[in-house]
Amino acid sequence: MDILYLTLKKPDLKEAGIYPDLINALSAAGHKVTIACADSPRNTPQTKMVTEEGVRILKVSTGEVFGVNFIKKGINTLLLEPKLKSAVRSFLSGDHFDLVLYATPPVTFANVVRYCKKVYGCRAFLMLKDIFPQNAVDIGLFGKGGIIHRFFRNKEKKLYDLSDVIGCMSEGNLRYLKDNNPGISEDKMIVFPNTIKVPPLKEEELKFITGRKLRLVFGGNLGKPQAVDYLLKVIQYDKSPIYDKVEFIFAGNGSEAELVRRTCEGASNARFFDYLPPDEYSKLMDTCDIGIVSLDVRFTIPNYPSRTLSYMSMAKPMIACTDPNTDIKDLITKEAECGLWCRSDDVPAFWKCIEEMMDEKRRNTMGMNGRRYLEANFDVSRSVSLLERYGGHAAGTV
């Protein structure tokens, strides 16, 4: 297949992750992938086509959409759509594509997708990673039924309508979409989970380091959706009998990173690391015992955080503290049996989970359970197979 992948952020094809692993796996399987992505004026003053790791990348010069406040990000995301459409028309008008592939966020690619389907006669495949604007309503970024909500909800509906296939992260995610969007044909909704290229399991990841505190790690984006305020309450909860036997490691960046940094500086049981290169982050993870998955308790949408896969990959058991609606708790506690779960508004319950995980043998069993489940269910080859199955037939014009 010839695939056009539309995205806000260019995946670093030299690094691991759900998007670069997918692009690299598609290329390895003989498919030709072209990426069209946003880039800041600092990096790309003018829109241009480059080639990286054998993949064509159309870098569209646009406003900043990362590391800026919510309002600026929203405005620049809206301005991206006409720029992206214009760049595709200018640089890719003579190309042929069998499939246009894109993910949420954002929900503002409808006009670009419509243009691609009309010009190329291709199918459109949405990887549903975020159900916006409802997730923003859940955590209070704006009100339900207001002008902002209605605007983005209309954008969301248009994107669903244009998509020939909507790949949901889990069964719960699919049910939510079906229940809250009765106008969507059930035939176009499938389960399309997050997947990665499963790396070999290093010997270091199987070692247990004695003579130190039990080390829990939270790595990745540190934003409001990740219930950072709850996690900071957890590290400050000194009523647990094992409080002095535990150390928390935070590594990442995001809107709440500075708050995490300040809190860790004033805590005896927590350390903060800014964004680390992959090799350094991997070394840090080797020294940790338990991975943390955290989501705001107010979410009504069954989310499936991708950091779950990195913990499974390293055979790390997990504590998931989330809203009660996500089916991630069923994955971790029942299907994979690789960790424990509690609500992300119950601080004592989190410490109870830690107490249960003080047993080294139990941690090791959970960690290996997660690793085996990852190998069987979340290898990137599954995503490639699904895209080959659902993306290979040309669609009519729209």
C-alpha positions as a printed Julia matrix, in Angstrom:
398×3 Matrix{Float64}:
   0.0     0.0    0.0
   0.91    3.64  -0.46
  -0.01    5.34   2.82
  -0.28    9.03   3.7
   0.03    9.56   7.44
  -1.29   12.91   8.76
  -0.06   13.94  12.19
   0.5    16.91  14.49
   3.96   15.74  15.48
   6.6    14.0   13.39
   7.48   10.64  14.9
  11.19   10.16  15.54
  11.8     7.03  13.5
  15.02    6.32  15.39
  13.19    6.06  18.71
  10.73    3.52  20.07
   7.03    4.29  20.5
   3.61    3.39  19.16
   3.86    5.72  16.13
   7.5     5.31  15.02
   7.24    1.56  15.57
   4.14    1.44  13.37
   5.7     3.5   10.57
   8.9     1.43  10.64
   6.94   -1.84  10.67
   4.81   -0.75   7.71
   7.96    0.15   5.78
   9.57   -3.18   6.69
   6.46   -4.97   5.42
   6.9    -3.37   1.99
   4.43   -0.49   2.3
   5.38    3.03   1.21
   4.63    5.62   3.89
   4.62    9.39   3.43
   4.24   11.54   6.55
   2.66   15.01   6.5
   3.19   16.75   9.82
   3.24   20.1   11.56
   6.57   21.7   12.44
   7.38   24.92  14.25
   8.66   27.95  12.32
  11.88   27.72  14.36
  12.65   24.29  12.88
  11.01   24.71   9.49
  10.66   28.36   8.37
   9.18   27.16   5.07
   7.22   24.01   4.27
   9.49   21.4    2.71
   9.83   17.72   1.83
  12.66   15.7    3.4
  13.57   12.03   3.67
  14.43   10.39   6.99
  15.13    6.7    7.53
  13.89    6.05   4.0
  10.52    7.74   4.68
   9.31   10.89   2.93
   8.26   13.57   5.39
   6.35   16.69   4.41
   7.12   19.24   7.14
   4.43   21.91   7.22
   5.53   25.17   8.79
   2.87   26.21  11.29
   2.44   27.69  14.76
   3.59   25.95  17.92
   1.25   23.2   19.12
   3.45   21.72  21.85
   4.83   23.38  24.97
   2.32   26.25  24.78
  -0.84   27.09  26.7
  -4.2    25.52  25.91
  -5.59   28.57  24.03
  -2.54   29.02  21.81
  -2.38   25.32  21.1
  -6.07   25.31  20.12
  -5.69   28.27  17.76
  -2.57   26.88  16.1
  -4.19   23.46  15.72
  -7.13   25.04  13.89
  -4.78   27.05  11.65
  -2.88   23.88  10.81
  -5.7    22.28   8.83
  -5.75   24.7    5.87
  -1.93   24.8    5.85
  -1.74   21.02   5.81
  -4.3    20.76   3.03
  -2.43   23.36   0.98
   0.89   21.55   1.5
  -0.58   18.19   0.44
  -2.03   19.83  -2.68
   1.27   21.53  -3.56
   3.74   18.74  -2.8
   1.72   15.54  -3.3
  -0.7    16.36  -6.11
   0.89   13.87  -8.49
   1.09   11.03  -5.98
  -1.15    8.03  -5.46
  -2.27    6.78  -2.04
  -4.34    3.76  -1.09
  -4.87    4.88   2.5
  -4.86    8.09   4.49
  -4.02    7.37   8.12
  -4.42    9.75  11.09
  -4.97    9.75  14.83
  -6.81   11.8   17.39
  -5.78   14.23  18.68
  -6.59   16.4   16.84
 -10.18   16.2   15.53
  -9.55   19.02  13.05
  -8.29   17.05  10.04
 -11.69   16.5    8.41
 -11.14   18.86   5.48
  -7.72   17.36   4.73
  -9.13   13.84   4.91
 -12.01   14.8    2.6
  -9.56   16.28   0.11
  -7.38   13.14   0.15
 -10.34   10.82  -0.39
 -11.53   12.93  -3.31
  -8.14   13.31  -5.01
  -6.66    9.88  -4.37
  -9.8     7.74  -4.15
  -8.31    6.21  -1.0
  -9.72    4.82   2.21
  -9.48    6.77   5.46
  -8.4     5.1    8.69
  -8.73    6.86  12.04
  -6.64    5.63  14.97
  -8.79    6.79  17.87
  -6.31    7.59  20.67
  -8.25   10.4   22.27
 -12.0    11.14  22.39
 -12.04   14.92  22.23
 -13.79   17.19  23.22
 -15.41   14.97  25.88
 -12.1    14.33  27.63
 -11.59   18.09  27.97
 -15.09   18.47  29.4
 -14.4    15.67  31.89
 -11.46   17.49  33.46
 -13.07   20.92  33.37
 -11.18   22.63  30.54
 -14.5    23.9   29.17
 -18.19   23.27  29.75
 -20.44   20.74  28.06
 -22.82   22.34  25.58
 -20.91   25.63  25.43
 -19.75   27.25  22.2
 -16.26   25.69  22.37
 -17.66   22.24  23.07
 -20.21   22.47  20.26
 -17.57   23.66  17.8
 -15.19   20.78  18.46
 -18.01   18.25  18.77
 -19.09   19.13  15.23
 -15.5    18.69  14.07
 -15.39   15.31  15.8
 -18.6    14.12  14.13
 -17.35   15.16  10.69
 -14.13   13.24  11.2
 -16.02   10.11  12.25
 -18.34   10.43   9.28
 -15.45   10.73   6.79
 -13.48    7.84   8.27
 -14.0     4.49   6.56
 -12.54    2.7    9.59
 -12.32    3.86  13.2
  -9.76    1.9   15.21
 -10.55    2.01  18.93
  -7.91    1.22  21.57
 -10.0    -1.34  23.47
 -13.4    -3.01  23.66
 -14.47   -0.48  26.29
 -13.31    2.37  24.07
 -15.34    0.93  21.2
 -18.48    0.52  23.32
 -18.21    4.12  24.5
 -17.92    5.39  20.94
 -20.89    3.28  19.86
 -23.1     4.32  22.78
 -22.35    8.03  22.43
 -22.41    8.23  18.63
 -25.43    6.2   17.46
 -25.08    7.63  13.96
 -21.8     5.81  13.31
 -22.13    2.56  11.4
 -21.01   -0.35  13.56
 -19.31   -1.88  10.52
 -16.63    0.82  10.52
 -15.61    0.41  14.2
 -12.89   -2.1   15.11
 -10.52   -2.7   18.02
  -7.12   -1.33  17.03
  -4.98   -1.41  20.2
  -1.77    0.45  20.91
   1.14   -1.74  19.84
   4.94   -1.57  19.83
   7.88   -3.45  18.41
   8.58   -5.78  21.32
  12.31   -5.57  22.11
  14.37   -8.39  23.64
  14.09   -8.53  27.41
  17.39   -7.38  28.89
  18.92   -9.23  31.8
  19.13   -5.97  33.77
  15.37   -5.68  33.72
  15.0    -8.99  35.54
  17.32   -8.11  38.4
  16.09   -7.03  41.81
  18.37   -4.6   43.59
  18.46   -5.27  47.31
  19.41   -2.92  50.1
  17.45    0.11  48.9
  13.95    1.5   48.92
  11.22    0.09  46.7
  11.26    2.37  43.67
   8.11    3.38  41.76
   8.38    5.28  38.49
   6.04    7.51  36.49
   7.51    8.37  33.11
   6.17   10.41  30.21
   3.74   13.3   29.96
   3.07   15.15  33.21
  -0.23   16.92  32.55
  -3.65   17.36  34.08
  -5.1    14.23  32.41
  -2.48   12.17  34.26
  -3.89   13.11  37.7
  -0.59   14.64  38.74
  -2.21   16.42  41.7
  -3.32   13.03  43.03
   0.16   11.51  42.63
   1.66   14.41  44.56
  -0.77   13.73  47.39
   0.38   10.11  47.32
   4.05   10.97  47.82
   3.17   13.33  50.68
   1.05   10.74  52.52
   3.25    9.85  55.5
   0.68    7.78  57.41
   1.6     4.5   55.74
   3.81    2.15  57.8
   6.01    1.63  54.73
   6.38    5.34  53.89
  10.14    5.34  54.55
  10.66    2.18  52.49
   9.44    3.69  49.21
  10.91    6.11  46.68
   9.01    7.77  43.81
  10.71    8.65  40.51
   9.13   11.13  38.07
  10.66   11.51  34.61
   9.11   13.6   31.87
   7.69   16.97  30.94
   4.33   18.62  30.45
   2.12   21.36  31.87
   2.48   20.09  35.46
   6.2    19.27  35.33
   7.31   22.34  37.26
   4.82   21.59  40.04
   6.15   18.04  40.22
   9.72   19.32  40.34
   9.01   21.69  43.24
   7.11   19.05  45.18
   9.88   16.47  44.73
  12.5    18.97  45.88
  10.64   19.32  49.17
   9.99   15.6   49.66
  12.3    13.01  51.21
  10.91   10.13  49.13
  10.74   11.54  45.59
  13.08   12.52  42.74
  12.36   14.38  39.52
  14.11   14.04  36.16
  13.37   16.25  33.18
  12.96   14.7   29.74
  15.63   12.02  29.26
  16.96   10.6   25.97
  15.74    7.04  25.35
  18.99    5.38  26.41
  19.14    7.29  29.69
  15.47    6.72  30.39
  15.94    3.0   29.81
  18.82    2.93  32.3
  16.68    4.75  34.85
  13.84    2.27  34.32
  16.25   -0.61  34.95
  16.65    0.67  38.52
  12.89    0.85  39.2
  10.59   -1.86  40.53
   7.02   -0.73  39.74
   5.51    1.38  36.96
   2.67    3.83  37.63
  -0.25    4.4   35.24
  -2.37    7.37  36.25
  -5.5     9.06  34.87
  -7.79   11.75  36.25
 -10.65   10.19  38.23
 -13.2    12.39  36.43
 -12.74   10.78  33.02
 -15.89    9.15  31.64
 -14.06    7.71  28.62
 -12.29    4.33  28.72
  -8.71    5.47  28.06
  -5.76    3.14  27.44
  -2.45    4.91  28.26
   0.4     3.81  25.98
   2.91    3.88  28.86
   1.36    0.55  29.89
   3.21   -1.06  26.99
   6.63    0.28  28.0
   6.2    -1.17  31.5
   5.11   -4.51  30.07
   8.07   -4.46  27.71
  10.46   -4.15  30.64
   8.57   -6.76  32.7
   7.67   -4.15  35.32
   4.54   -4.76  37.4
   2.15   -1.82  37.53
  -0.08    0.13  39.85
  -2.86    1.76  37.84
  -4.69    4.62  39.53
  -7.47    5.78  37.24
 -11.12    6.64  36.86
 -13.47    3.67  37.32
 -14.68    3.83  33.69
 -11.54    2.75  31.89
 -11.09   -0.94  31.16
  -7.35   -0.63  31.76
  -8.07   -2.0   35.24
  -9.45   -5.2   33.7
  -6.37   -5.54  31.49
  -3.95   -5.15  34.39
  -5.74   -7.06  37.13
  -7.6    -9.79  35.19
  -6.48  -10.29  31.59
  -2.71   -9.82  31.95
  -2.53  -10.12  35.76
   0.4    -7.75  35.73
  -0.51   -5.28  38.46
  -3.0    -3.72  40.86
  -5.62   -0.98  40.5
  -7.21    1.77  42.59
  -9.22    4.92  42.0
  -7.19    8.07  41.43
  -8.9     9.9   44.28
  -8.09    7.35  47.0
  -4.62    7.96  48.43
  -4.7     5.24  51.13
  -5.75    2.68  48.49
  -2.62    3.46  46.48
  -0.45    2.8   49.51
  -2.35   -0.42  50.1
  -1.34   -1.5   46.6
   2.29   -0.71  47.4
   2.07   -2.78  50.58
   0.81   -5.74  48.54
   3.72   -5.3   46.15
   6.42   -5.34  48.81
   6.66   -9.07  48.09
   9.45   -9.49  45.53
   8.2   -12.81  44.21
   4.75  -11.38  43.52
   6.25   -8.41  41.67
   8.41  -10.64  39.51
   5.44  -12.87  38.65
   3.31   -9.88  37.69
   6.11   -8.37  35.63
   6.62  -11.53  33.59
   2.85  -11.93  33.17
   2.75   -8.48  31.57
   5.7    -9.24  29.32
   4.1   -12.44  28.02
   0.76  -10.68  27.48
   2.52   -7.92  25.51
   4.24  -10.44  23.26
   0.98  -12.25  22.57
  -1.34   -9.25  22.1
   0.42   -5.92  21.56
   3.19   -6.55  19.04
   3.19   -4.01  16.21
   2.66   -6.79  13.67
  -0.97   -6.85  14.83
  -1.45   -3.21  13.78
   0.18   -3.83  10.41
  -2.13   -6.8    9.8
  -5.22   -4.76  10.67
  -4.18   -1.91   8.38
  -3.53   -4.38   5.56
  -6.92   -5.94   6.14
  -8.96   -2.74   6.35
  -6.91   -0.3    4.3
  -6.32   -2.13   1.04
  -9.46   -1.32  -0.91
  -9.97    2.02  -2.59
 -12.96    4.11  -1.59
 -15.14    6.26  -3.78
 -14.86   10.03  -3.84
 -16.65   12.15  -1.28
